[in-house]
Amino acid sequence: MMKTLLLKSSLLALLFAAASNCAFSQSLALAPAQIIEDFKPGVPFEYSLALENKGNEASELHVQVTDFWYNDKNEKVFNAPGTSPRSAANWIQFVPDKFEVPAGGSQKMKAIVTPPADARGGYYAVLFIESKPVATNKKTDDGKRVFTNMRLGCLVLLTAKNTEAYNVTLNDLKLVPPSDSQGLRLTFSLDNESNTHVFPQAKLAILNPAHKLVAKAESDVKRLLPGQKDSMRVEWNGELQQGSYTAVLSLVYAGTHVETRQIAFTIPARTASR
């Protein structure tokens, strides 16, 4: 059974070190950190990447391609190629896949992607570039030398053109009105039933009884892969006078797709002034 690797660090800079306090002379930067591409099924395409060595020593590097998915805790998982749903890892070939970058130098690379003709919806992978382990001045408890290296990742999100089927359901809305001790908070759950990834953003408008806009707020953008469920929230820190209000939630995703919900709430006299 392939071992699943769980990584909670950002893909923008993944540093794997055997000892947390050891000095590290390598300094690498990979661009881009994320590839989002629409492709035509059955038609190969290329994507260019560049790695820069900002350190004071040459770095020997190699490329690894893994799946990108999530587990039941919504943690990112990087499995062996082809073992996760909607894997694109086996479609991708790196040129070159091994190389050395001198101190202060850079290396250009190509990711050659060969999608199958029957591809539909979204597919995912991660391109990892890993340096050769180098010795540190640290030792383990039994006297062995500690080695450390760097690993940089580029997330790949691909969608087969004209095959997208979007459907995001929004449930479990809960609104907490502002009070003397906290601001307004609206939480809800999302279920991405689409066959591809989406980047939903929540926009909140607060209307008074005359239907005039008195406040607005928006959430951070969230990424959801196909079948993924997660929660979102919108917060607004401000003052509302005593009275009745309507919160209008608009969830925007995939460009023009919008889900809307309305929640009525009341500000009693004791929380009218914060």
Backbone hydrogen bonds, N-H to C=O, Kabsch-Sander energy under -0.5 kcal/mol:
donor,donor_aa,acceptor,acceptor_aa,energy
5,L,78,F,-0.7
6,L,4,T,-0.6
7,L,5,L,-0.5
7,L,76,K,-1.1
13,A,10,S,-0.9
14,L,151,R,-0.7
15,L,13,A,-0.7
16,F,14,L,-0.6
16,F,149,N,-0.8
17,A,15,L,-0.6
18,A,147,F,-0.6
22,C,19,A,-1.0
29,A,52,E,-2.1
31,A,50,A,-2.4
35,I,155,L,-3.5
36,I,34,Q,-0.5
37,E,35,I,-0.5
37,E,157,L,-2.2
39,F,159,T,-2.6
42,G,116,P,-0.9
43,V,40,K,-2.3
45,F,113,V,-2.3
47,Y,111,A,-1.5
49,L,109,M,-2.2
50,A,31,A,-2.6
51,L,107,Q,-2.6
52,E,29,A,-2.8
53,N,105,G,-2.9
54,K,27,S,-3.2
54,K,52,E,-0.8
55,G,27,S,-0.8
56,N,25,S,-0.8
59,S,101,V,-2.5
61,L,59,S,-0.5
61,L,99,F,-3.1
62,H,130,E,-2.1
63,V,97,D,-2.3
64,Q,128,F,-2.9
66,T,126,V,-2.2
67,D,79,N,-2.5
69,W,77,V,-2.2
71,N,75,E,-1.6
74,N,71,N,-2.0
77,V,69,W,-1.9
78,F,5,L,-1.9
79,N,77,V,-0.6
83,T,80,A,-1.9
87,S,84,S,-0.9
88,A,124,Y,-2.6
89,A,124,Y,-0.6
91,W,88,A,-1.5
92,I,89,A,-1.2
93,Q,112,I,-2.3
95,V,110,K,-2.2
99,F,61,L,-2.2
101,V,59,S,-2.6
104,G,53,N,-1.5
105,G,102,P,-2.5
107,Q,51,L,-2.5
109,M,49,L,-2.8
110,K,95,V,-2.1
111,A,47,Y,-3.0
112,I,93,Q,-3.1
112,I,110,K,-0.7
113,V,45,F,-3.2
113,V,111,A,-0.6
114,T,91,W,-2.1
119,A,116,P,-1.3
122,G,195,N,-2.8
123,Y,158,L,-2.4
124,Y,86,R,-2.5
125,A,156,V,-1.7
126,V,66,T,-2.3
127,L,154,C,-2.7
128,F,64,Q,-3.5
128,F,126,V,-0.7
129,I,152,L,-2.8
130,E,62,H,-2.7
130,E,128,F,-0.5
131,S,150,M,-2.7
132,K,60,E,-2.4
134,V,148,T,-2.7
136,T,146,V,-2.5
140,T,144,K,-3.1
143,G,140,T,-2.0
146,V,138,K,-2.3
148,T,134,V,-2.3
149,N,16,F,-1.6
151,R,14,L,-2.0
152,L,129,I,-2.7
153,G,11,L,-1.2
154,C,127,L,-2.1
155,L,33,A,-2.0
156,V,125,A,-2.8
157,L,35,I,-3.2
157,L,155,L,-0.5
158,L,123,Y,-2.8
159,T,37,E,-2.1
160,A,121,G,-2.6
161,K,39,F,-3.5
163,T,160,A,-1.4
169,T,191,D,-2.3
171,N,189,S,-2.2
174,K,187,T,-2.4
176,V,185,R,-3.1
179,S,182,Q,-2.8
184,L,236,W,-2.1
185,R,176,V,-2.1
186,L,234,V,-2.8
187,T,174,K,-2.6
188,F,232,M,-2.0
189,S,171,N,-3.0
190,L,230,D,-3.5
191,D,169,T,-2.0
192,N,228,Q,-2.6
193,E,167,N,-2.1
193,E,191,D,-1.3
195,N,165,A,-1.5
198,V,224,L,-2.1
201,Q,252,V,-2.1
203,K,250,S,-2.6
204,L,217,A,-3.4
205,A,248,V,-2.2
206,I,215,A,-2.8
207,L,205,A,-0.5
207,L,246,T,-2.8
208,N,212,K,-2.1
211,H,208,N,-2.7
214,V,206,I,-3.0
215,A,206,I,-1.1
217,A,204,L,-2.2
219,S,202,A,-2.6
222,K,200,P,-2.3
224,L,198,V,-2.4
227,G,192,N,-2.7
228,Q,225,L,-2.2
230,D,190,L,-1.9
232,M,188,F,-2.6
234,V,186,L,-2.6
236,W,184,L,-2.2
238,G,236,W,-0.7
243,G,267,I,-2.1
245,Y,265,F,-3.1
246,T,207,L,-2.2
247,A,263,I,-3.4
248,V,205,A,-3.4
248,V,246,T,-0.6
249,L,247,A,-0.6
249,L,261,R,-3.1
250,S,203,K,-2.8
251,L,259,E,-3.6
252,V,201,Q,-2.7
252,V,250,S,-0.7
253,Y,257,H,-2.5
256,T,254,A,-1.8
257,H,253,Y,-1.5
259,E,251,L,-2.2
261,R,249,L,-2.2
263,I,247,A,-2.3
265,F,245,Y,-2.4
267,I,243,G,-3.1
271,T,268,P,-1.3
272,A,269,A,-1.1
